[in-house]
Amino acid sequence: VPWPYLRCKEVLQYAEELYGSSDGASNYQNAAMQMGLSSRLDAKVGDLSCAQRVRLSVAVAILKQPKLVLLEGPTLDMGPAESSTLMKDISKAAIEGDFIVICTIAHPSTRIFNHFDRTLVLSKGRTAFFGEPSEMVTYFTILGYRCPRNVGAAEFVLDLLNASFSEHDLVNKILQNWTGSRQQKKLLATIGNKKESATAKIDPPESKQKHEDGDGRDGSNKGKSRHASTSFCRQLVILLRRRCLIATRNLFLYLYRSILLLTI
């Protein structure tokens, strides 16, 4: 969130105005509560910790009522307890908000790993495993790579597939084993079934015309936006208000920039 002079409440309020839900079911207070920021609403963004800034970013995303949220390294520079709690809250928010979260994590702890519904392991840009976390250890055990005791599954697999430290022939062999494996065939079959199901749900043009009401709109509400549309003029007013507030919070910086522009 690139506005260190705004308070958390203000960031969420502006986001709610821009991306508010069409049915009024979502608001900034609910988003803050979901991400554990209720006690930090009056704090400035610049005073937040790294984990709290990630929570604020996810809270802003929740107000947009997304279908998909992408997170890159959300637990970077966090302790085990802090990162585990963060991923637990994100998972809970995803279930309540009915959206998918895809995140990249370089070295997940066991507690973080257990929050995943599906795990994709990559090495050299290729797939080494995809499936439920509980299936990963079994998959590599069948290949002949048993996870030692007192070692987390994620740590074991990442060390095994680290192309910088493991033997290249070993890594290449594991990557080749995925091609044509039972897990890959199962994944491809699932993708194929999803495509067929999605295609079957699409009405042909003739059927679509029959469903339209007297106003020329589709009465089935298919394709309806998950949040209320905000007009361009309204968005412009909101963004100008936010920019003016940021300027008043750091007036000296903006005066300094103005002087520089006038002297150049």
MARTI-379530 format. One line per 10 residues: number of its first residue (from 1); their letters; for each residue z, y, x of N, C-alpha, C, O. Coordinates in steps of 0.001 Angstrom, whole numbers, plus 500000, padded with zeros to 6 digits. Atoms other than C-alpha are relative to their C-alpha. Layout:
! residues N
NUM = A = Z Y X Z Y X Z Y X Z Y X; ... $
//
This chain:
! residues 264
1 = VPWPYLRCKE = 500000 498821 500853 500000 500000 500000 500000 501234 500893 500992 501466 501584; 500153 498934 499000 498791 503098 501914 500570 501349 499578 500026 502381 499972; 499419 498718 500421 501024 505761 500278 501489 499999 500312 502306 499814 499410; 498580 500106 499605 504298 505856 502240 500888 501067 499383 502106 500896 499356; 499182 498915 500551 505438 509107 500575 500238 499842 498498 501010 500604 497916; 499755 500260 501418 505282 507728 497029 501153 499020 499841 501397 498186 500713; 498966 500966 500324 508168 505889 495438 499367 498772 499345 498271 498845 498790; 500526 501249 500572 507709 502296 494283 499672 500182 498524 498632 499728 498048; 500214 499787 501428 508064 503360 490662 498717 500785 499753 497983 500491 498810; 501187 499171 500181 505318 505971 491075 498734 499215 500286 497736 499359 499580 $
11 = VLQYAEELYG = 501162 500833 499679 502927 503521 492719 499668 499080 498829 498504 498932 498457; 500212 500923 501106 503414 501062 489865 499595 500727 498719 498790 500213 497942; 500363 499233 501190 503192 503732 487175 498535 500428 500036 497831 500335 499031; 501413 499627 499876 499859 505003 488499 499102 498783 499827 498043 498872 499206; 500785 501226 500162 498600 501417 488716 499949 499576 498539 498918 499104 498060; 499971 500357 501418 499696 500806 485127 499073 500900 499185 498421 500440 498247; 500892 499082 500709 497822 503903 483962 498535 499645 500244 497701 499754 499346; 501386 500330 499660 494673 502794 485764 499586 498640 499474 498442 498458 499056; 500347 501383 500342 494838 499084 484912 500904 499436 498918 501130 498226 498888; 499068 500475 501007 497199 498879 481934 499392 498930 499118 498185 498924 498877 $
21 = SSDGASNYQN = 500491 501093 500837 496946 495804 479731 499566 500534 498646 500091 501538 498165; 500531 499572 501286 495022 496089 476484 500975 499775 498850 500897 500457 497829; 499068 500294 501089 497852 494613 474405 501393 500560 500251 502299 500360 499443; 498717 499390 499700 500699 496475 476062 501068 499009 500429 502245 499360 500512; 499032 501030 499656 502329 493207 477109 500509 500138 501424 501559 499589 501758; 499622 499880 498597 502505 494174 480762 500318 501448 500315 499626 502352 499848; 499674 498663 499553 504198 497188 482320 500607 499930 501383 500906 498851 501894; 499575 499976 498599 505409 498311 485703 501407 499436 500186 501707 498882 501244; 498645 500524 499876 509035 497351 485013 500000 498474 500027 500753 497865 500787; 500103 501463 499981 508095 493749 484236 499437 499508 501324 499917 498523 501885 $
31 = AAMQMGLSSR = 500591 500388 498721 505908 493568 487343 501008 500139 501129 501078 499286 502013; 498975 499803 498977 508729 494991 489466 501069 498920 499925 501542 498438 500954; 498983 501032 500170 511196 492498 488007 499481 498647 500487 500219 497886 501112; 500578 501269 499555 508829 489575 488653 500003 499885 501517 500213 498800 502059; 500077 500027 498544 508523 490544 492310 501292 500452 500674 501301 500727 501874; 498699 499698 499414 512200 491375 492812 500134 501399 500559 500791 501605 501579; 499964 498612 499506 511744 495138 493195 500749 500938 499057 500674 502157 499211; 499321 499158 500987 513884 496371 490301 501000 500949 500645 501167 502080 500188; 498992 499168 499340 516554 497705 492657 499403 500961 501023 500124 501769 501609; 500646 499159 498986 513991 499425 494915 498956 500929 499393 498096 501440 500111 $
41 = LDAKVGDLSC = 501010 499183 500657 511998 501395 492352 500027 501449 500459 498988 502110 500485; 499879 498605 499573 513329 504744 493601 499829 500178 501501 499891 501303 501997; 500189 499920 498553 512754 503914 497280 498552 500348 500329 497631 499934 499624; 501353 499663 499567 509758 505361 499118 499356 498790 500675 500037 497965 501284; 500726 501143 499445 507084 502922 500228 500216 499912 501515 500325 498817 502067; 499795 499994 498554 507566 503990 503852 501338 499444 500433 501503 499065 501592; 498669 500517 499675 511207 502860 503688 500148 498516 499670 501213 497941 499891; 499926 501412 500377 510388 499345 502463 499805 499105 501213 499171 499493 502194; 500233 500995 498957 510515 496257 504636 498610 499394 499833 497920 499657 498848; 501321 500634 500056 507406 494210 505380 499872 499121 498760 498849 499156 498077 $
51 = AQRVRLSVAV = 500035 500891 501164 508273 491655 502684 499945 500801 498702 499247 500420 497762; 499994 499182 501220 508955 494375 500118 498660 500678 499774 498264 500888 498628; 501334 499416 500166 505577 495983 500796 499021 498967 499457 498162 499289 498637; 500840 501067 500548 503889 492658 500159 500314 499800 498528 499408 499630 497712; 499605 500144 501402 505874 492333 496946 499431 501129 499147 498999 500901 498017; 500545 498861 500742 504760 495819 495892 498499 499837 499794 497990 500142 498716; 501443 500222 500127 501104 494961 496570 499698 498953 498930 498766 499109 498141; 500206 501038 501020 501394 491808 494462 500345 500544 498614 499680 500200 497637; 499633 499397 501284 503137 493798 491693 498869 500871 499461 498594 500867 498261; 501159 499191 500406 500189 496229 491642 498881 499084 499500 498216 499387 498510 $
61 = AILKQPKLVL = 501031 500956 500431 497841 493242 491403 500333 499409 498636 499433 499184 497827; 499592 500559 501291 499860 491837 488481 499652 500963 498874 499251 500533 497792; 500316 499004 501027 499347 495105 486573 498512 500033 499671 498128 500495 498597; 501437 500071 500264 495588 494587 486885 499642 498788 499151 498493 498642 498735; 500222 501240 500733 495986 491258 485041 498806 499225 500562 497820 499003 499859; 501138 500654 499360 493745 489419 487507 499870 498541 499585 500783 497955 499004; 500204 501442 500120 492265 485955 487283 500169 499322 501361 500447 498126 501447; 499910 500539 498643 492350 485527 491054 500591 501060 500917 500189 502222 500870; 499378 499113 499014 494525 487069 493800 499837 499372 501377 500184 498208 501575; 500184 500470 498627 493652 486734 497498 501035 500672 500900 501155 501897 500909 $
71 = LEGPTLDMGP = 498983 499487 499095 496448 487115 500057 499734 499465 501403 499599 498258 501604; 500226 500401 498609 495885 487081 503805 501288 500161 500791 501760 501276 501014; 498777 499972 499199 498957 486149 505816 501145 500745 499350 501717 501628 499989; 498943 499229 500659 501535 487354 503248 501371 499848 500647 502229 500712 500469; 498683 500238 499400 504449 485883 505243 500032 500364 501477 500955 499967 502188; 500052 499633 498587 503439 487361 508605 501200 500867 500368 501559 501790 499638; 498855 499245 499471 506403 488671 510653 501224 499938 499084 502037 500862 499075; 498826 500176 500865 508934 487354 508106 500797 498789 500463 500265 497872 501089; 499149 501139 499711 511871 485025 508533 499773 498872 499022 499133 499077 497991; 500212 501164 500882 511942 481536 506966 500510 500215 498582 499808 499919 497615 $
81 = AESSTLMKDI = 499425 499811 501339 514260 482460 504079 499238 501062 499216 498964 500891 498028; 500706 498902 500655 512456 485710 503311 498610 499571 499533 498201 499868 498411; 501357 500444 500349 508994 484138 503369 500019 498942 498901 499141 498933 498038; 499910 501032 501023 510095 481155 501269 500288 500611 498627 499702 500199 497626; 499689 499326 501261 511593 483417 498591 498803 500758 499468 498544 500771 498265; 501198 499263 500401 508463 485547 498571 498972 499076 499356 498449 499384 498285; 500986 500924 500546 506154 482570 498024 500473 499387 498683 499659 499112 497801; 499460 500518 501259 508471 481225 495310 499774 500994 498869 499390 500606 497766; 500195 498974 501029 508289 484536 493422 498515 500172 499667 498159 500378 498507; 501441 499892 500243 504503 484732 493857 499514 498829 499149 498705 499017 498241 $
91 = SKAAIEGDFI = 500384 501181 500783 504117 481180 492510 500454 500135 498552 499715 499797 497628; 499480 499817 501352 506305 481992 489518 499198 501047 499241 498885 500867 498064; 500789 498942 500640 504380 485207 488806 498605 499496 499629 498063 499873 498590; 501328 500549 500276 501075 483300 489009 500021 499111 498760 499081 499129 497966; 499885 500865 501171 502274 480774 486431 500181 500836 498736 499538 500577 497718; 499745 499157 501167 503591 483460 484068 498789 500859 499644 498515 501091 498466; 501159 499145 500243 500493 485646 484487 498704 499246 499832 497673 499851 499538; 501178 500847 500173 498044 482724 484325 498853 500447 500915 497732 500666 500457; 501050 499696 499030 496144 483607 487511 500156 499106 501224 501212 498518 501458; 500041 500858 498816 495189 481769 490686 500300 500835 501240 499839 501971 501352 $
101 = VICTIAHPST = 499698 499338 498727 496552 482713 494117 499428 499153 501131 499736 497968 501253; 500514 500649 498788 494640 481834 497275 500527 500796 501190 500262 501992 501307; 499442 499295 498852 496462 482681 500481 499783 499189 501272 499727 497959 501248; 500129 500629 498688 495996 481960 504167 501322 500154 500727 501864 501255 500824; 498742 499997 499254 499091 481010 506149 499796 499170 501259 499381 498013 501202; 500273 500666 498721 498915 480130 509823 501025 498917 500311 500654 497817 500720; 498952 500964 499646 502267 478380 510301 501035 499931 498879 502125 500490 499005; 499050 500068 501122 503917 477560 506965 501159 499058 500297 500977 497987 500877; 498849 500888 499899 507418 476147 506955 499918 498945 498892 499069 499024 498003; 500010 501063 501003 508205 473059 504913 500280 500556 498610 499674 500122 497630 $
111 = RIFNHFDRTL = 499659 499424 501305 509754 475161 502131 498816 500758 499402 498580 500685 498196; 501193 499300 500481 506631 477347 501886 498930 498998 499609 498269 499151 498582; 501017 501020 500243 504378 474303 502072 500201 499314 498659 499232 498958 497988; 499698 500687 501256 506129 472746 499086 499684 500845 498771 499668 500320 497658; 500351 499128 501127 505210 475754 496905 498512 499925 499666 498091 500421 498621; 501441 500057 500231 501481 475010 497213 499660 498926 498974 500266 497855 498949; 500540 501010 500923 499620 473230 494418 498876 499214 500662 498741 498008 500455; 501090 500629 499246 496601 472514 496633 500018 500573 501413 500374 501732 501627; 500000 499585 498597 496231 472673 500401 498644 499724 500617 498110 498620 500507; 501255 500134 499260 493072 473268 502403 500298 500198 501478 500765 501262 501885 $
121 = VLSKGRTAFF = 499775 499940 498557 493324 472497 506131 498657 500138 500691 497762 499317 500490; 501249 499728 499297 490590 473944 508341 500196 499904 501502 501273 500199 502021; 500035 499999 498544 489707 473438 511986 498549 500167 500435 497664 499461 499951; 501360 499684 499541 486662 474832 513772 499101 500417 498837 497890 500200 498870; 500770 499561 501152 485589 476280 510441 499577 498885 499056 498771 499114 498155; 500365 501149 500830 485333 472816 508860 501236 499448 499299 502366 499673 499731; 498903 500546 500794 487432 470996 506282 500523 498726 500640 499763 497811 500957; 499354 501213 499515 489928 468468 507592 500741 499282 498883 500930 498066 498930; 499307 500600 501139 491791 467930 504309 500044 501016 498869 500179 502218 499098; 499769 499185 501186 491951 469259 500766 500600 499111 498930 500073 498042 498623 $
131 = GEPSEMVTYF = 499353 500774 501048 494307 468049 498085 501427 500466 499799 501820 501529 500280; 498600 499671 500235 497902 468043 496937 500792 499822 501295 500507 498914 502075; 499210 500114 498767 500477 468615 499698 500641 498629 500188 500770 498143 501311; 499347 501316 499903 502170 465312 498874 499045 498913 500491 499493 497869 500965; 500986 500997 499583 498925 463460 499673 499584 500158 501463 498945 499269 502026; 500526 499700 498669 498337 465031 503072 500524 499032 501064 499750 498512 501868; 499421 500895 498999 500758 462926 505140 499417 498597 499849 499108 497940 500843; 500568 501331 500242 499458 459735 503502 498572 499913 500512 498179 498905 501098; 501395 499985 499559 495859 460713 504235 499906 499848 501516 499117 499044 502014; 500068 500074 498533 496499 461259 507952 500643 498726 500531 500276 498258 501609 $
141 = TILGYRCPRN = 499423 501281 499590 498670 458136 508160 498965 498892 499918 498896 498032 500797; 501070 500985 500142 495750 456064 506864 498990 500115 501140 498421 499117 501581; 500920 499796 498873 493605 457612 509601 500597 499548 501333 499898 499477 502344; 499358 500468 498774 496146 456386 512151 500850 501039 500682 501242 500857 501834; 499194 498920 499412 498102 459607 512727 501265 500159 499161 501276 500842 498138; 498749 500018 500749 501683 459095 511605 500854 501213 500370 501011 501554 501542; 499148 498825 499791 503926 462114 511163 501373 499546 500504 502019 498720 499859; 498685 500398 499473 507070 461789 513338 501136 500460 499094 500978 501375 498286; 498822 499583 500759 510510 462022 511821 500469 501369 500475 500249 501761 501621; 499444 498669 499710 512178 465429 511686 498926 501024 500362 499222 502049 500975 $
151 = VGAAEFVLDL = 501095 499053 499789 508757 467118 511878 499350 500276 498647 499003 499346 497919; 500618 499643 501268 507329 469014 508927 498548 499586 499936 497861 499548 500957; 501385 500447 500168 504022 467843 507499 499011 501070 500439 498030 500766 501117; 500914 498918 499637 502370 471246 507920 499966 500204 501508 498895 500370 502093; 499925 499823 498542 503571 471615 511506 499273 498870 500725 498559 499110 501699; 500641 501158 499373 502384 468099 512385 498483 500088 499922 497797 499878 500923; 501453 499963 500189 498883 468535 510933 499374 501162 500767 498308 501007 501363; 500558 498849 499296 498347 472000 512394 499989 499770 501508 499042 500164 502190; 499994 500331 498566 499381 470807 515856 498933 498962 500326 498307 499013 501385; 500992 501050 499784 497123 467780 515481 498585 500559 500041 497746 500093 500812 $
161 = LNASFSEHDL = 501361 499468 500136 494084 469883 514544 499777 501298 500761 498740 501939 500596; 500162 498786 499210 494648 472785 516914 498962 499757 501091 499223 499062 502073; 501108 500253 499071 491327 472871 518746 500267 500558 501393 499618 500151 502357; 499709 499392 498696 492836 474967 521557 500873 499103 500869 500855 499221 502094; 499059 500817 499230 495423 472345 522565 499757 498507 499836 500096 497736 500733; 500300 501420 500185 494305 469001 521099 498651 499662 500628 497847 500548 500919; 501277 500445 499441 491448 466940 522486 498872 500267 499006 499014 500013 497809; 501117 499653 500874 488091 468065 521121 499434 498764 499296 499047 498829 498129; 500520 501230 500614 486958 464481 520516 500887 499550 498845 500396 499059 497828; 499059 500387 501051 490104 463816 518476 499810 500877 498762 499763 500373 497639 $
171 = VNKILQNWTG = 500181 499067 501118 489624 466931 516329 498672 499719 499291 498616 499687 498061; 501314 500280 500589 485927 466169 515802 500012 498702 499200 499363 498608 498158; 499922 501283 500700 486749 462593 514783 500687 500176 498646 500248 499621 497639; 499287 499767 501267 489246 463793 512151 499116 500760 499021 499112 500464 497826; 500892 499227 500866 486726 466299 510803 498882 499120 499442 498488 499278 498287; 501049 500906 500464 484056 463606 510578 500537 499002 498971 499813 498583 498069; 499399 500948 500947 486469 461284 508743 500086 500588 498594 500049 499852 497608; 499940 499383 501316 486732 463820 505929 498681 499849 499257 498668 499651 498042; 501320 500131 500620 482979 463632 505295 499817 498582 499465 499851 497613 500224; 500183 501306 500617 482423 460798 502852 501288 499277 499659 501249 498141 499186 $
181 = SRQQKKLLAT = 498725 500641 500306 486133 460070 502435 500230 499949 498485 499533 500613 497719; 499693 500123 501418 487647 459103 499090 500462 501331 499419 500129 501671 498284; 499510 498702 500462 489373 462487 498837 498857 500986 499808 498863 501768 498857; 501133 499088 500149 486112 464351 499396 499164 499636 498774 498734 500516 498029; 500763 500435 501170 484286 462260 496795 500718 500372 498708 500082 500763 497730; 499204 499626 501166 487120 462885 494335 499884 501496 499727 499777 501922 498577; 500126 498547 500139 486902 466628 494997 498630 500376 499459 498527 501205 498555; 501350 499683 500460 483127 466718 494542 499793 499592 498539 499110 500284 497785; 500100 500433 501398 483418 464745 491293 500716 500983 499074 500231 501287 497984; 499261 499025 500805 486029 467195 490005 499212 501286 499840 499159 501857 498750 $
191 = IGNKKESATA = 500814 498779 500055 483808 470164 490886 498816 499805 499049 498483 500695 498266; 501123 500279 500884 480871 468509 489131 500404 500000 498534 499679 500518 497684; 499519 500026 501387 482925 467896 485979 500322 501404 499500 500069 501734 498341; 499684 498618 500376 484128 471515 485997 498722 500770 499679 498679 501544 498723; 501264 499306 500238 480548 472763 486241 499389 499588 498664 498900 500427 497908; 500554 500487 501267 479417 470553 483357 500785 500548 498814 500202 500919 497796; 499171 499479 501075 482358 471673 481231 499733 501478 499766 499668 501930 498622; 500268 498569 500134 481666 475346 481963 498632 500248 499384 498465 501169 498585; 501348 499846 500553 477964 474923 481167 499979 499688 498509 499275 500343 497740; 499974 500395 501406 478747 473209 477865 500632 501067 499111 500337 501136 497918 $
201 = KIDPPESKQK = 499319 498969 500778 480932 476142 476776 499144 501240 499783 499478 502090 498957; 500862 498830 500119 478121 478659 477172 499087 499828 498795 498319 498868 498723; 500831 500085 501198 476460 479330 473826 498566 500382 500321 498334 501302 501106; 501387 499582 499831 472665 479433 473717 499768 501327 499295 500566 501710 498439; 500266 498692 500616 471082 482791 472737 499983 499955 498480 500479 500879 497834; 500067 500072 501447 470419 481581 469164 501400 499929 499393 501688 500582 498390; 498654 500142 500518 474036 480559 468667 500785 501280 500147 501604 501621 499294; 499279 498747 499758 475289 483801 470141 499668 501035 498937 500541 501790 498509; 500399 499057 501031 473288 485817 467615 500724 499710 498691 501070 500633 497954; 499349 500374 501244 474894 483868 464768 501471 500417 499987 502044 500668 498926 $
211 = HEDGDGRDGS = 498586 499677 499929 478390 484681 466026 500254 501496 499983 501398 501920 499815; 499788 498562 499953 477835 488414 466222 500339 500516 498612 499796 500047 497612; 499622 499443 501293 479462 490463 463491 499073 501131 499610 498067 501381 500273; 500867 498950 500524 478011 493321 461502 499834 501164 500938 498830 501871 500851; 500093 498884 499057 478721 495841 464306 499193 499644 501235 499040 500464 502140; 500794 500409 498846 476604 493859 466732 500847 499534 501162 500343 499426 502279; 499124 500465 498947 479635 492639 468715 500336 498541 499784 500334 498058 498652; 499692 501426 500085 480562 489061 469481 501389 499813 499408 502386 500226 499999; 498730 500159 500689 483279 488101 467050 500939 499022 500665 502123 498997 500330; 499143 500978 499352 484590 485331 469298 500809 500580 501135 501647 499881 501704 $
221 = NKGKSRHAST = 499269 499319 498936 485901 487899 471862 499770 499383 501365 500584 499565 502270; 500290 500600 498693 484276 485950 474698 499614 501096 500973 498891 502035 500639; 500324 499041 498961 484067 487856 477912 500789 501289 499897 500518 502246 500622; 499201 498800 500161 486657 490377 476729 500832 500246 501239 501390 499309 501810; 499239 499650 498811 488340 492233 479584 501471 499716 499783 501974 499853 498668; 498589 500304 500101 491922 491248 480326 500851 501263 499975 502039 501188 499662; 499248 498759 500077 492955 494904 480545 499152 501073 499343 497924 500988 499315; 500692 498934 500717 492079 498033 478654 499143 500797 500960 499545 501083 502088; 500891 499207 499162 489137 499979 479984 500446 501451 499979 500762 502001 498924; 499620 498605 499860 489987 503444 481286 498751 500811 500297 497975 500457 501185 $
231 = SFCRQLVILL = 501208 499198 499822 487335 506125 481036 499972 500632 501390 501003 500772 502047; 500159 499397 498677 485952 507735 484175 500803 501286 500122 501452 501517 501142; 499263 498731 499968 487454 511135 483293 501497 499755 500103 502203 500455 500828; 498584 500335 499945 490847 509551 482715 500394 499511 501387 501437 499907 501906; 499734 500483 498651 490689 507722 486058 500027 501153 500994 500879 501197 501881; 500070 498859 499085 489702 510956 487812 501258 500854 499911 501777 501310 500930; 498780 499207 500194 492666 512818 486317 501201 499300 500642 502022 499941 501298; 498874 500760 499436 495090 510050 487330 499975 500056 501528 501008 500272 502161; 500113 499983 498543 493781 509929 490900 500281 501381 500576 500877 501494 501647; 499715 498630 499546 493922 513737 491229 501500 500295 499927 502059 500928 500822 $
241 = RRRCLIATRN = 498550 499822 500102 497507 513751 489995 500724 499300 501130 501661 499848 501711; 499370 500742 498917 498428 511095 492519 499784 500686 501338 500704 500771 502151; 500295 499325 498745 496710 512944 495343 500815 501286 500149 501286 501595 501244; 499204 498765 499951 498490 516212 494455 501462 499696 500292 502121 500425 501034; 498612 500383 499752 501843 514442 494407 500200 499610 501458 501200 499982 502072; 499907 500390 498593 501187 512911 497827 499962 501235 500897 500679 501308 501895; 500108 498774 499200 500201 516342 499162 501298 500794 499984 501714 501320 501016; 498745 499237 500077 503398 517992 497911 501139 499305 500738 502070 499959 501207; 498953 500739 499291 505509 515229 499461 499901 500208 501515 500902 500102 502224; 500189 499787 498561 504021 515943 502905 499149 501249 500196 498046 501199 500741 $
251 = LFLYLYRSIL = 500743 498746 500013 502980 519579 502620 499629 500468 501392 498542 501010 501591; 500254 499549 498635 503244 520299 506353 498760 499337 500586 497952 499994 501242; 501147 500721 499464 500705 517605 507237 498697 500541 499417 497720 500716 500144; 501225 499516 500633 498156 518895 504723 499693 501435 500417 498524 501801 500538; 500228 498644 499493 498660 522512 505869 499426 499946 501418 498541 500729 501763; 500487 500168 498631 498097 521381 509463 498531 499569 499989 497724 500072 500770; 501407 500440 500107 494884 519576 508453 499099 501140 499526 497971 501286 499996; 500795 498888 500505 493699 522634 506536 499728 501019 501091 498626 501560 501180; 500174 499054 498887 494263 524865 509577 498962 499484 500972 498127 500242 501464; 500971 500583 499080 492309 522461 511746 498575 500130 499447 497644 500458 500183 $
261 = LLTI = 501332 499890 500607 489396 522442 509297 499483 501430 500020 498287 501659 500200; 500434 498612 499992 489358 526237 509138 499630 500494 501392 498758 501349 501542; 500259 499550 498626 489395 526638 512924 498786 499324 500620 498219 499832 501588; 501151 500726 499412 486632 524108 513589 498698 500655 499599 497627 500192 499993 $
//
